[in-house]
């Protein structure tokens, strides 16, 4: 018997199918993680022909228990459904890489494989599982509800998780580096003689910029335990410090995925420090930000909008911070004393923002 809201049988069936999609959706990233750990993308990438037969793929899988070989076509079928691999039935049950599958290849400059490892780490999964408990307590983040300490303290005290986190950030920096020195963004660095990469970690982005623009001096600023004993090159320098205290002077300050981890109050503090360290707009001073600019629900790219919304959830429960809309970014810039900005939407999920003093 249908309920009294007059939902028809067809609508009920469609709603149930959608519900099952939500219920089972957690399996998608876990299946992809399994494929990464088995090295399936790497095997397909290294194969001498674009299409690899199922039997050859199974034979190439390392340490696969013979009793589990029958599961591989089941796993591959699901991964084809997710768009990770192509299936070629006429070529004898063969498989090839899609563009998404290519992003799982080890050592590829655009690889996202370490993000799949990070986001399926038990530490992060426990945060999401603690959301409802967090909404009932008085702690600032679900991370603290789940682990009893902030994400910053946890990373400093747990080297295993910190290593996974830092490796994922470095892999993302390699992807961004390729985009920054490509035609879509290279003009951002024209005319600059110096740049500070704030929170630049191991210097992946700064090294790429310094290599592409030999006349541009790049400085990586990060905490002492991150910088360690790293040494620079002729136009690359590593400086240990805290962005809340002092940022070295330069033509431009670079902030890649930094501000979305901080509250509005802290972002204004950081931006004010940036403004103190650059010359006027007339003399070429600017802050370059790589971060999400939230799209509205009317955007034609529904998948991008959903990803931004989910990233916003993650930032709020992990850092008590958020992703920001254009108006929210503008408010921060004005409060920090900047006169204007320009948004370049050429980086997919994220945008490049130039902010002028």
Wavefront OBJ file of the C-alpha trace (Angstrom):
o trace
v 0.000 0.000 0.000
v 1.449 3.375 -1.047
v 1.682 6.216 1.490
v -0.827 9.025 1.749
v 1.343 11.557 -0.075
v -0.076 10.169 -3.343
v 3.302 9.098 -4.719
v 2.751 6.849 -7.698
v 4.382 3.444 -8.071
v 6.746 4.643 -10.801
v 7.962 7.563 -8.673
v 8.466 5.256 -5.692
v 10.541 2.839 -7.771
v 12.661 5.700 -9.133
v 13.184 7.116 -5.624
v 14.203 3.706 -4.305
v 16.712 3.247 -7.149
v 18.214 6.651 -6.329
v 18.353 5.700 -2.647
v 20.261 2.516 -3.479
v 22.716 4.605 -5.494
v 23.382 6.720 -2.384
v 23.575 3.680 -0.114
v 26.140 1.926 -2.303
v 28.084 4.992 -3.442
v 30.702 4.512 -0.698
v 31.945 1.501 -2.682
v 33.053 3.650 -5.638
v 36.164 5.248 -4.109
v 37.007 2.019 -2.277
v 36.953 0.042 -5.538
v 39.172 2.709 -7.123
v 41.516 2.534 -4.120
v 41.694 -1.242 -4.593
v 42.588 -0.748 -8.267
v 45.320 1.717 -7.267
v 46.790 -0.701 -4.733
v 46.741 -3.510 -7.303
v 48.428 -1.207 -9.818
v 45.838 -1.809 -12.554
v 46.191 1.652 -14.143
v 49.972 1.296 -14.181
v 49.741 -2.131 -15.835
v 47.395 -0.838 -18.559
v 49.559 2.260 -19.075
v 52.746 0.226 -19.506
v 51.168 -2.377 -21.781
v 52.685 -2.428 -25.276
v 49.255 -2.072 -26.903
v 46.461 0.370 -25.930
v 44.027 -2.482 -25.190
v 44.930 -5.280 -22.767
v 43.051 -8.563 -22.535
v 41.540 -9.670 -19.253
v 43.731 -12.767 -19.148
v 46.903 -10.712 -19.676
v 45.789 -8.217 -17.025
v 45.165 -10.978 -14.475
v 48.545 -12.550 -15.276
v 50.252 -9.176 -14.697
v 48.682 -8.520 -11.289
v 51.319 -9.009 -8.571
v 50.685 -11.364 -5.643
v 47.099 -12.121 -6.695
v 45.807 -15.249 -4.963
v 44.755 -17.743 -7.686
v 41.430 -18.311 -5.932
v 40.556 -14.611 -6.366
v 41.049 -14.311 -10.142
v 37.316 -14.667 -10.783
v 36.704 -11.417 -8.890
v 38.865 -9.300 -11.220
v 36.282 -9.089 -14.057
v 33.676 -8.118 -11.443
v 35.930 -5.334 -10.138
v 36.766 -4.193 -13.669
v 33.078 -4.112 -14.626
v 32.394 -1.727 -11.747
v 35.406 0.434 -12.637
v 34.176 0.636 -16.251
v 30.805 1.810 -14.879
v 32.623 4.535 -12.932
v 34.445 5.717 -16.056
v 37.905 4.667 -14.855
v 38.502 2.144 -17.663
v 37.096 1.403 -21.124
v 35.785 -2.061 -21.978
v 36.373 -3.485 -25.466
v 34.232 -6.568 -25.907
v 35.089 -7.057 -29.577
v 38.789 -7.154 -28.696
v 38.349 -10.204 -26.491
v 37.276 -8.677 -23.194
v 39.968 -6.025 -23.365
v 40.466 -2.908 -21.275
v 42.099 0.481 -21.779
v 42.587 3.661 -19.753
v 40.126 6.546 -19.771
v 41.284 10.074 -18.925
v 40.192 9.419 -15.325
v 42.128 6.163 -15.253
v 45.193 8.012 -16.493
v 45.018 10.171 -13.336
v 45.629 7.024 -11.274
v 48.966 6.176 -12.923
v 51.904 6.368 -10.531
v 54.362 9.229 -11.108
v 52.114 10.860 -13.697
v 52.458 14.655 -13.212
v 48.662 14.950 -12.946
v 48.076 11.856 -10.800
v 45.277 11.942 -8.210
v 45.999 8.464 -6.825
v 47.354 9.775 -3.509
v 44.152 11.733 -2.949
v 42.168 8.503 -3.206
v 44.485 7.019 -0.578
v 44.157 10.087 1.672
v 40.375 10.438 1.438
v 39.871 6.734 2.223
v 42.239 6.894 5.197
v 40.577 5.745 8.465
v 41.391 9.117 10.059
v 39.263 11.006 7.535
v 36.538 8.375 7.335
v 36.099 8.608 11.102
v 35.530 12.381 10.842
v 32.638 11.968 8.427
v 31.180 9.156 10.544
v 31.244 11.556 13.540
v 29.258 14.379 11.920
v 25.999 13.749 13.760
v 27.838 13.467 17.104
v 29.648 16.745 16.334
v 26.345 18.511 15.673
v 25.298 17.640 19.230
v 28.507 18.646 21.052
v 30.244 22.003 21.495
v 33.546 21.217 19.746
v 34.528 23.417 16.774
v 35.170 20.535 14.343
v 34.094 16.961 13.757
v 37.812 16.159 13.571
v 38.072 17.014 17.266
v 34.916 15.036 17.994
v 36.441 11.997 16.300
v 40.071 12.313 17.410
v 40.142 14.594 20.471
v 42.468 17.167 18.879
v 42.648 19.570 15.940
v 43.822 18.449 12.515
v 46.973 20.567 12.928
v 47.872 18.922 16.256
v 47.047 15.477 14.886
v 49.346 15.949 11.894
v 52.202 17.143 14.108
v 51.833 14.135 16.452
v 50.996 11.344 13.979
v 53.775 11.029 11.357
v 52.052 8.226 9.413
v 48.935 10.279 8.655
v 50.982 13.432 8.213
v 53.054 11.632 5.583
v 49.949 10.509 3.662
v 48.531 14.039 3.888
v 51.745 15.727 2.711
v 52.216 13.252 -0.141
v 48.689 14.007 -1.395
v 49.317 17.758 -1.190
v 52.566 17.359 -3.129
v 50.820 15.365 -5.859
v 48.196 18.088 -6.170
v 50.965 20.666 -6.442
v 52.422 18.780 -9.409
v 49.068 18.938 -11.190
v 48.647 22.654 -10.445
v 52.243 23.319 -11.524
v 51.522 21.919 -14.981
v 48.466 24.153 -15.332
v 50.209 27.268 -14.022
v 53.002 27.144 -16.563
v 50.641 26.241 -19.416
v 49.163 28.794 -21.802
v 46.004 29.231 -19.705
v 47.847 30.740 -16.708
v 51.449 31.558 -17.637
v 50.595 35.233 -18.208
v 49.979 35.603 -14.474
v 53.756 35.520 -13.844
v 54.845 37.794 -16.672
v 56.709 40.874 -15.463
v 57.316 39.528 -11.957
v 60.848 39.474 -10.540
v 60.073 37.813 -7.175
v 57.369 35.616 -5.662
v 56.747 34.038 -2.235
v 54.901 30.700 -2.134
v 53.259 30.851 1.300
v 52.722 27.408 2.822
v 54.612 26.015 -0.169
v 55.636 22.801 1.592
v 58.368 20.928 -0.228
v 58.450 23.542 -3.001
v 56.860 21.544 -5.822
v 54.981 24.527 -7.297
v 57.773 27.033 -6.676
v 60.328 24.767 -8.374
v 58.119 24.479 -11.449
v 57.593 28.243 -11.614
v 61.294 28.941 -11.032
v 62.189 26.494 -13.789
v 59.725 27.997 -16.262
v 60.714 31.598 -15.437
v 64.478 31.690 -14.755
v 64.472 35.455 -14.110
v 61.831 35.102 -11.386
v 63.190 34.555 -7.858
v 60.919 32.207 -5.899
v 60.829 31.883 -2.106
v 59.058 29.032 -0.312
v 57.764 30.005 3.132
v 56.615 27.291 5.520
v 56.959 26.172 9.115
v 60.459 25.137 10.322
v 59.624 21.416 10.596
v 58.371 21.459 6.975
v 61.332 23.377 5.538
v 63.910 21.366 7.504
v 67.303 21.520 5.784
v 65.987 21.984 2.245
v 68.265 23.947 -0.024
v 67.269 26.050 -2.975
v 68.847 26.830 -6.312
v 69.978 29.991 -8.062
v 66.443 31.432 -8.185
v 64.745 29.311 -5.499
v 65.046 29.833 -1.737
v 63.474 28.090 1.270
v 62.588 30.225 4.307
v 61.302 28.890 7.640
v 58.649 31.066 9.244
v 54.996 31.644 10.059
v 52.636 33.451 7.682
v 50.814 35.008 10.635
v 54.050 36.690 11.789
v 55.908 37.843 8.691
v 56.017 37.142 4.960
v 59.185 37.987 2.970
v 58.888 40.975 0.620
v 58.282 40.223 -3.064
v 56.390 41.424 -6.135
v 53.760 38.761 -5.595
v 52.532 36.396 -2.889
v 51.230 32.974 -3.920
v 48.628 31.074 -1.853
v 47.638 27.644 -3.194
v 44.726 26.060 -1.344
v 45.724 27.822 1.874
v 42.848 30.166 2.713
v 40.084 27.572 2.498
v 41.598 25.927 5.590
v 41.168 29.066 7.722
v 38.290 31.097 9.161
v 37.346 34.491 7.726
v 39.050 36.186 10.684
v 42.324 34.333 10.108
v 42.133 34.823 6.325
v 41.959 38.597 6.807
v 45.045 38.375 9.041
v 46.936 36.394 6.393
v 45.876 38.719 3.591
v 46.951 41.790 5.586
v 50.407 40.224 6.048
v 50.501 39.599 2.305
v 49.609 43.236 1.598
v 52.413 44.447 3.876
v 54.936 42.431 1.838
v 54.132 43.567 -1.713
v 54.490 46.888 -3.572
v 51.568 48.937 -4.890
v 49.448 47.799 -7.811
v 51.135 50.413 -10.001
v 54.501 48.766 -9.255
v 53.185 45.302 -10.065
v 52.249 44.089 -6.578
v 49.597 41.377 -6.279
v 48.486 38.280 -4.394
v 47.844 35.152 -6.474
v 45.334 32.736 -4.938
v 44.457 29.216 -6.091
v 41.215 28.245 -4.388
v 37.593 27.339 -4.976
v 35.128 30.036 -5.979
v 31.764 28.432 -5.311
v 29.476 28.184 -8.315
v 25.734 28.634 -7.896
v 23.227 25.852 -8.448
v 22.375 27.256 -11.884
v 25.803 26.276 -13.241
v 25.801 23.978 -16.266
v 28.481 21.807 -14.643
v 26.459 19.883 -12.063
v 29.324 17.533 -11.171
v 31.675 20.449 -10.461
v 29.092 22.163 -8.248
v 28.457 18.973 -6.263
v 32.208 18.493 -5.746
v 32.528 22.065 -4.485
v 29.618 21.550 -2.096
v 31.169 18.362 -0.715
v 34.543 20.083 -0.316
v 32.743 22.795 1.637
v 31.322 20.129 3.968
v 34.810 18.671 4.454
v 36.392 22.057 5.256
v 33.701 22.927 7.789
v 33.886 19.632 9.677
v 37.695 19.361 9.512
v 38.977 22.919 9.962
v 35.953 25.038 10.997
v 36.599 26.883 7.729
v 34.763 26.937 4.387
v 34.788 27.289 0.635
v 33.709 30.755 -0.510
v 31.525 32.388 -3.134
v 32.643 35.390 -5.184
v 30.890 37.751 -2.755
v 32.542 36.110 0.254
v 35.979 36.408 -1.349
v 35.313 40.063 -2.175
v 34.372 40.756 1.440
v 37.691 39.276 2.651
v 39.710 41.313 0.159
v 38.010 44.574 1.123
v 38.413 43.921 4.868
v 42.128 43.249 4.297
v 42.500 46.586 2.496
v 42.821 45.460 -1.139
v 41.435 47.600 -3.959
v 40.397 45.009 -6.539
v 40.646 41.477 -7.889
v 40.259 39.347 -11.008
v 39.045 35.742 -11.161
v 40.344 33.349 -13.831
v 38.132 30.244 -14.041
v 40.450 27.909 -15.930
v 41.446 25.359 -13.294
v 38.323 23.195 -13.081
v 37.206 22.795 -9.465
v 39.365 25.751 -8.446
v 39.978 29.235 -9.794
v 42.951 31.552 -9.969
v 42.356 34.910 -8.267
v 44.629 37.925 -8.665
v 44.188 40.417 -5.809
v 45.570 43.960 -6.060
v 46.608 46.343 -3.246
l 1 2 3 4 5 6 7 8 9 10 11 12 13 14 15 16 17 18 19 20 21 22 23 24 25 26 27 28 29 30 31 32 33 34 35 36 37 38 39 40 41 42 43 44 45 46 47 48 49 50 51 52 53 54 55 56 57 58 59 60 61 62 63 64 65 66 67 68 69 70 71 72 73 74 75 76 77 78 79 80 81 82 83 84 85 86 87 88 89 90 91 92 93 94 95 96 97 98 99 100 101 102 103 104 105 106 107 108 109 110 111 112 113 114 115 116 117 118 119 120 121 122 123 124 125 126 127 128 129 130 131 132 133 134 135 136 137 138 139 140 141 142 143 144 145 146 147 148 149 150 151 152 153 154 155 156 157 158 159 160 161 162 163 164 165 166 167 168 169 170 171 172 173 174 175 176 177 178 179 180 181 182 183 184 185 186 187 188 189 190 191 192 193 194 195 196 197 198 199 200 201 202 203 204 205 206 207 208 209 210 211 212 213 214 215 216 217 218 219 220 221 222 223 224 225 226 227 228 229 230 231 232 233 234 235 236 237 238 239 240 241 242 243 244 245 246 247 248 249 250 251 252 253 254 255 256 257 258 259 260 261 262 263 264 265 266 267 268 269 270 271 272 273 274 275 276 277 278 279 280 281 282 283 284 285 286 287 288 289 290 291 292 293 294 295 296 297 298 299 300 301 302 303 304 305 306 307 308 309 310 311 312 313 314 315 316 317 318 319 320 321 322 323 324 325 326 327 328 329 330 331 332 333 334 335 336 337 338 339 340 341 342 343 344 345 346 347 348 349 350 351 352 353 354 355 356 357
